Amino acid sequence: MEILFISDYVCPYCLVAKEALHRALRKLGTEAHITYQPYELTPEPKERVDTYHDQRRRANYQILEEPCRQLELDMKLPPKIIPRPYTRLAFEGWYYACDHGRGEEYNDSVYRAYFIQEQDIGEITVLAALAEQVGLDPGDFTKALEEGRYTEKERQAVQYAREVLKPQGVPTIYADGKKLSLNDYTEAEMLQALNDASFSGPGHFCGPDGC
């Protein structure tokens, strides 16, 4: 199965969907190749938002409480990082991690650092520490980000997502070309979505202007 997963590190629905997806695939016994597609909810230099004091977002995020409990994710909804970080550097770091065979581990650590540990993933020092935790050289990682080795690659990926894929928000997930719409983000719903090609719904997701 080929899966395209369009996401951003500061979208709580993305982390929950990622965990539900992996669990569902294991339960199905399905081999899948997952392609992660970067999508910056707040591209630089657009003004960053304060999600922590946004009561509307906070209310919307509560739909994730039950799937978080089921998936054993102690997420802060939302985390107390004000304003919400830019994610360009985090994605550039992900490309570095992929080139060094640690893409999946790095990806997971960045999500968890932000939503569980409430770390500012917009800071190079934070990202370098996460890179070291998954077995990468923090010095070379830092140098790669400071030199902008992956800046153009990340820029083109985000541009492709916005101009070609054109998701309404994130996460947007395709399984073998079929778009999955998620309402409650539970493992059971993900299983249904993967099994039922006709599954559809209004869905919940993060858009550039809110949920």
N, C-alpha and C positions, 0 to 999 in steps of 0.2 A: 504494500500500500504506500502511495506517495502522499505525504501530507505537507501542505504549505501553511505555516503558522505566522501570521502577520501580527506583530506585537510591539509593545514598549515596556520597558522595565518599571515604569511608574504607574502602570495600569494594574489594579488589584485583580480584575477579572482575568488578566493574562496569566498570572501565576496560578490561580485556582484552576483555570482551564488546562494549563500545562500539566499540572499534577493529575487532574482527572483523566486527561488524555493518556498519560503514561500508564496509569492504573487500568484503564479500560483496555488498552492494547495488550497488557500483560494478561488480563482476564480472558480476552479473546484468543490469546496465543497467536496474535497477528504480528508478522514482521513488517515494520514500517520504516520508511526513510523520511525523517522530518527535516524540512527546510525552514529555518527561521528567517523571517523577513523583517528587518528593522523598519520601524515607523515612529518618528519622533512626534509625540503629541504637542510638544512645545518646541519648535525649531528655533535655534538662535537666529537673531537677537530678540525674538518675540518676548514680551514681558512674561515672566514666570508667574504661576498662580499659587495662591495659598489654599491648598486643599484641606488643611487641618481645621481651619475655622469656617469652612464652607459647609453649612448645615444641610444644604440640599444634597451635596455629594455624600456626606456622612450618612444621610438617610438612605440614599440609593445603595450604598455599600453594604447595608445590613442584610441584603439578600444573600450575601456571601457567608454569613455567620454559620449556617447549617452545613454547607459544603466544606467550610474550613474545619469544622468539628469532625466531620467524617474523614477528611483527608489529613487530620492531625497537623493543621497549619495554624500556628499561634500568631496570626497576622494582626497588625495594628491597622485599623480601618477608620481613618487614614493614619499613616505614621506622622509623628511630630517632627517633620522636616519642613521648615518654612523659609522661603517658598519652595515649591516642588522643584527638584533638580532638573537641569537639562540632562539629556541622556546621550548626546553625541559621543562624548568620551567613553562612556560605558560600552557603546556599540563598537567603537574603534578598538577597545580592549578585547571585545568578543572576537573580532576578526584576528587579532594577535593570538588569542587563545586557540582559535580554530587552526591557525597555521602551526601551532605547537601541540596539537592533539589533545587539547583540554577545553574545547568549545562547550560541550554539554555541562561539564563541571563548573566552569566559569559562569555560564548562563544562569545556572541554578543559584550559585552563590551570590550573584548580584541581586536577583529577585529577593532572596531571603535576607540579605544585608539591609535592603531598604524596608521591606514590609514586616520583618520580624525583629531585626536588631535596630531598626531606625537609624541607619547610617546614611550619610549624605553621599550618594553614589555619583554625584557630579564632581567630586573631588578626586584628583589623580592619586593622592596619598591613600585614600580609602580603596580605590580600585586596585592599586598596586598591592596592598595588603591582602585583598581578596585573591589576586592572581597568585601571590605566594602561597596562600592556603591550598590552592589546587595544584601546586607543583610547578608553577612558572617562576622564572627569574624576575624578581620585582624590579631590579635595576634596569634590565633590558626592556621590560614592559613599560616602565616609566619613560625611558628614552624614546621608545617607539611612539608613545602618545605625545610627548613634547615635540618630537620632530615631525609629527603629523604623517607617519608612514601609511596610516589607513584612513586618513581624512577624506581623500577623494573617493575611495572605495565606499566608505560609509555614506558620503554625500550622494553618490550615484544610486545606491541602494534605496535610500529614503526617497529620492526623486522618482525612482521607478515605482515604488509603492504608491506615491501620491498621484502620479500622472498616468500610470498604466494600470495598476491593480485597482486604484481608487476605492479603498475600503471606506465605509461610512464611519468606522471606528475600529478599535481593537479590543479584544482579539477578533480577527477574522481568520477562520480556519477552513481550508479546503482539503477534503479527503478524496483522492483520485479525481480531482476536478470538481467535486460536489461540495458546495458551501454548506457548512454546518451552522445552524442558529441555536444558540443556547439561552435558556431562560433562567434555570436555577443552578447551573454549573456543578451538579452532582455527578459522581461517577456513573450512576444509573442512567442519567440523562445522556452522558457522553456515550455510553454503550449503545443506547437507542439511536443516537445520532449517527454513529458509525455503521450500525446495522441497517438503518432505514434510510434509503436514498431519498425518500419523499419527506423526511423530517424537515419542518420549517417552523418559524415562529418569529415574533417581533424582536426577541432577543434583548439582552442587556450588554452594554459595552461602554468603553471610554471613547469619547469623541474629543476633538480639539477644544470644543467649547463646553465640555461637561459630559455627564453620563447620559 
